[in-house]
Amino acid sequence: MDEYFEDYPKMPILWVVGWYDWYPRTISDGYQKMVQLGRENQYLLIGPWTHNNFDTSQGDLNFGNRGDGIDTYDKFRQLELKWFDRWMKDDESVDLGKPIQVFVMGGGDGRKAPDGRLNHGGEWHYTDQWPPGGGRPTKFFLHANGSLSVEKPAASGSSTTYTYDPNDTVSSNGRCIISYGPALKLGFRGMGPRDQIELESLPGHGIPGLPISSRPDVLVYQTTPLAEDVRIAGNVKAVLWVSSNAPDTDFYVKLVDLYPPSADYPAGYGVPVSEGILRARYRESFEKSVLMEEGKKYRLEFPLQPAANVFKANHRIQIHVTSSNFPNFDINRNTGDPHDRGWRIANNTVYHQSGNASFIELPLYPVK
């Protein structure tokens, strides 16, 4: 929508999306752009939902917000009616509340709720600004030993290479924005966040039951157990220094809130918080593709979905770096020719060295 923002009518807009809907970044970016353009009466509502589904539980998670904020479709409809009364009937007595209503996920006890889902928790925040004021964009760097920290890597020649086979893709079960496999019959209710294990999906794409992090084509970086709660709220981006022996390939990054092992979840639990992907041939622009040269290093910068989440003490902030996420995202066959139905295996390298430091930038926000 970016190219049309300046021509869009000057009118009140209620921007609405769920964290596990298809387009949280589209809605968040749209709101921010309109505010930058000086447009008045812009409102933003982001809840812990999938598409057109306002339940308090989504996927494998229970957010524990029953009775607070928008937790049913009827409550959302009532908000819409108030919005129309205010701006279409010009009823100035209508109180729409704060222009920003955002659900910050996380902070739950991590136990298994009565509905069988993990208590991830969260709470509504009502404010005048998005991203909220007082945030501090902070770089978390990737290191050769699999650690993720605010310290820059010091090594001068550090990198990790993995093999990406388009015939053996990583499944999208971690953050379902498409219902498929066993969830297909549930429609929008089959979408939503799930533990970071590969579930039954499609033949030839992953081994059900294994952790996604155990795959050889998934690079995993994580912090040490957090000493205190860490909250993020706002825009997220990744910067990767990469190379490949293929003329084109994809690079995908997923942000995970990793729970420690517990009685209810002996293997721990990985909550998908955000994700982003870039097809390397569009690293310079989406208008013109430029293929990669074998072995040459490239700097890829791309946004992830915006996010608002509390990573509790003793949790880890974890990211996955890989080259597929199917069927949420189209499979890159690594040939560089979108009309070529053939495929090739790519050896992809991620650099974490002093001169070419890869990182994810998180919008840290004080925990009150």
N, C-alpha and C positions, 0 to 999 in steps of 0.2 A: 504493500500500500504506500510505501514511502514516497514514490514519485508524485502522488496525488494529494499529499497532505496540505500543501500550501493553497491548493485550489478548492479544498473542501469547504462547504458552507460554514459560516460562523454560527454555530448552534450548540446548545447543551448536548453533551454526550455522556451516556452511562456505559462505561467500558466494563464488560463482565467476562470472566473466564475462571476456570478451575486449574489448580496446579497440575492436574493430570489430564487436562483437556489437550486438544491438538495444538493450541496456539497461545500459550501464556506470553511468549515473547512478543508476538504480534500485537496483542492487546496492551501489554505493558509499554512497549515502544510507542504504540500509537498514542496512548495517554501522555507519555512524556513529551512527545513531539508537539502535540497540541498545546501543552502548557508552555513549551519553549516559544511557540508562535504567539503566545499571549492570548490564546482563546480562553474565554471565561466559562464557568459552570461545567468544568470537566470533572467527572466522578469516576472512581475506580473501585471495583469489587472483585476480589480474588479469594476464592474459598478452596477447601481441600476436596475438590470434586473432579469427576470426569466430565464428559460432555452431557449437558442437559440432565444432570443427575446430582441432586443436592443432599444426598444421604450423609450421615455422620461417619459411615464406614465405606471405604473404597478399597478394592483389591483385597490385599491381606491386612490392611491397617484399620484400626479403630481410632478416630480422632477425638472422641470423648466430648464433643461439643453439643450434645443434645440439649435443646432448649436455649441455646445461646447463638446469636447471630442468625444467619440463613442456614437452616438445617433441614428444610423440606422444600419441595417445589412450590407449595402453597405460600410459604413465606416469601419466596422469591417473587411470585406473582403479585403479592401484596405490595412489595417494594416497587415493582414495575407500575402498578396502578398509582401509587403515590407520585412516582416520577412523572407520569402522564398528567396527573392532576396539577402538578406544579408547573410544568412547562407547556402543556397543551391547553389546559384550562386556566392557566395563569393564576392559580390559587396560591397566593403568597403565605397562607397560613400553614401550608404543608411543611413539616420539618423533615428534611432528608438526612439530617445528621452530618457527620464529618464527610468530606468528599472522598477520603480514602478509608476503605474498610477491607483490611487484608488479614487473612488467617495465617498466623505464624505456626508452622507445624513443629512437633517435637516437644519434649519435656515430660512425656508420659512415663509410667513405671516399667514399661517393657514386658509386663506380664501378658498372659493370654486372656483376652476378654471372653465373656460368656458366649459371644458369637463366634469364637474360635480365631479371632484376629488379634494381632499384636496391638497393645495399648501404646500407640505412638504419641497420642495427646496433641495438645496445641491450644492456642487461644486467639481470639480476635483482637486486632489492634485498630484503633480508630484515630486517624491523624489528618493533617492537612497537606502532607507532602509525600510523594513517592518518586524515587526511593526516600526512605525516612531520613530526616536530618541527623547529623551526628555519626553517620556511617564512615567507615575507614576501609577503602579498597586495599586488600592485603594479598601479596603474592605468596603462594605456597609452591616451592620449587620441587621438581622431581629429582631424585638422586639414584645413583646406580644400585644401591643396596635395597631399593624398593621403598625408601622412606620418603615422606612428604613433609617439608618443613619450611619455615620462613628464612632459613639460612640459605644463601646462594651456594651452588656446588663449586668446589674449589678445583676439582680435577680438570685437566686440560684435554683429555682424550677419552671421555666417558660416553658410552652409548649402549643401547640395547636393541637388538634386532629380533623380530619375530616374523613368522611365515603366515601370510594370509592366503587362504584357498577359497575362492568364491563358491566352491561346492561344499564347503563345511563352515557355514556362517554361525556367528554368535546369535542366539535367539533373543527376542525382544521381551522375554518374560519379566525382566527386571522392572520395566516401566511400560506397561501395556497401553499404548494409545490406539491400538487396533485390537479388537477382540477376535481371537482366532483359536484354533485347536479346541480344547475342552470348554473355553470361555465363549466360543462363537455364539452359542444359543442364548447367551445372556445379554447380547447387544452392548449398550453403553455400560451396563452393570458388569460386563465382562472385562472392561478396561480397568486401569488403576495400578497402583504400586504393588509389587510382589517381591518376595525374598530373592536374593541374588543367586538362585540356583536355576538350572535349566529344567523347565517343565516339559511335559509332552507337547510338542508343537508340530513340526512338519518333518517328514522322513528325510534323513540326511542332513539335518541342521541341528547339531548338538546332541549330547547324550543326556536324556532326562535323569534328574537326580544329582548330577554333579554340580558343584559350585562353579559359577561362571569364572571366578578367579582362578580356578584350577586349570583352565584351558591354556595351552602353550601359546596361543595367539592373542592372549589378553595380558597386557602389562598392568601390574597392580602397584600402586603407590599409596602409602597411608602414614598418618601421623602416629606417634606413640599415644597410648591412652591419655585422653585429655585430663588435665589437672582440675579444670573448672568448666562450667558450661560455656559454649561458644555459640553465639547467635549470628546468623547471616540474614540480610534482608535487602534485596535489590538485584542489580545486574551482575551476571557472572560471565567470565570469558576465559578462554584458554589460549595460550601461546605455545606452540610446539615447534621445535627445530627438528626437521625430519629429512630423510632421503629414502630412495627406493630404487630397486632395479627394474621397476615397471614404469611405463610412460605416464600412467595415471593410476591412482588408488584413492581410497577414502581414509580419513582419520576421524575417529569417533572418541569422544570423552564423556564419561559418566561420573557424576558426583554421588557418593554414597555415604549415608549415616550408618556406620557399622556398630551394632550392638555387641557387647561382650557376651560370652556364653552364660546361660542361666538355666534354672531348673526347667522352665517352660521351653526354652530354645537352647539345647545343649551345644549346638554348633554356632550359636550367635545368630544374628539376623542382620541383613543388609537392606536398608531402606533407600531406594533410589530417590534422590532429591532433585537432580537436574541432569541435563545431557545436551550435547551439541555435536554436530558433524559437519565436515567440509570435504567436498570432492576436490582433490588437489589441483586439477586442471583449471579450477575456478578460483584459485588463491589470489589472483590479481583483480579479477572482476567477474561478475556473472554474465557480462555481455560478450566476453571473448575468452575462449579456453586457450590455455598455454600448457603444453605437455611438459613433463619433468625430464631432466637429463639424468641418466643412470649415475648414482653415487653423489650427485650434487646436493648440497644442503639447502633447504628452503625454510623460511620462517612462515609458519601458518598462524594467523590470528583469527579466531572466530568466536562468536558469542555462544554461550549455552543458554538454556532457558533461565529466566529470572527465578529467584527462589527466596523463600523465607522459612527458616528452620532453626531450631535449637539443637545443637549437638551436645548432649549431656556429658557431664564429667564421666570419665572411664570409657566413653565411646571413642571411636576413631573417625577422623575424616579420611575418607578413602576415595581414590579415583581409579577408574579403569581406562586404559588407552588401547584401542583395537581398531579394526578396519571394517567392521560390519555390525549390523543390528537389524536382523530380519525377523518378521516382515515389516516392521515400522519404517525401515528405510530401504530403498532400492539397492540391489546388489551391484557393486562395481566389479566388472569382469577384468579390470586391470589392463585392458588393451589400449585405452585411450581413444577408441572409436566407438561412439554410442550405437552405431549401426552394425557393429561386428558382434554376432551372437556367439562367437568363440570366447575363450577365457584363457587366462594364464595365472600362474601362482606368482605372488609378489613377496619379496623379502623387504620388509619395511623397517626402517631404523628410526628410533627416537633418541635425540641427543640430550644429555644432561651434564654439560661441562661449563667451565667458567665463561667461555666466550659465546656459547650457544646454549643458554639455560632455558629449559622448558618449564612452564609453570601454569598454574590455574590461579586466577585472581578472584577472591571471594570478598563480598561486601560485609565485613565484620561490623557488628552493631552492638553497643553495650547491652549487657543483660542486667536488668534492674533487680 
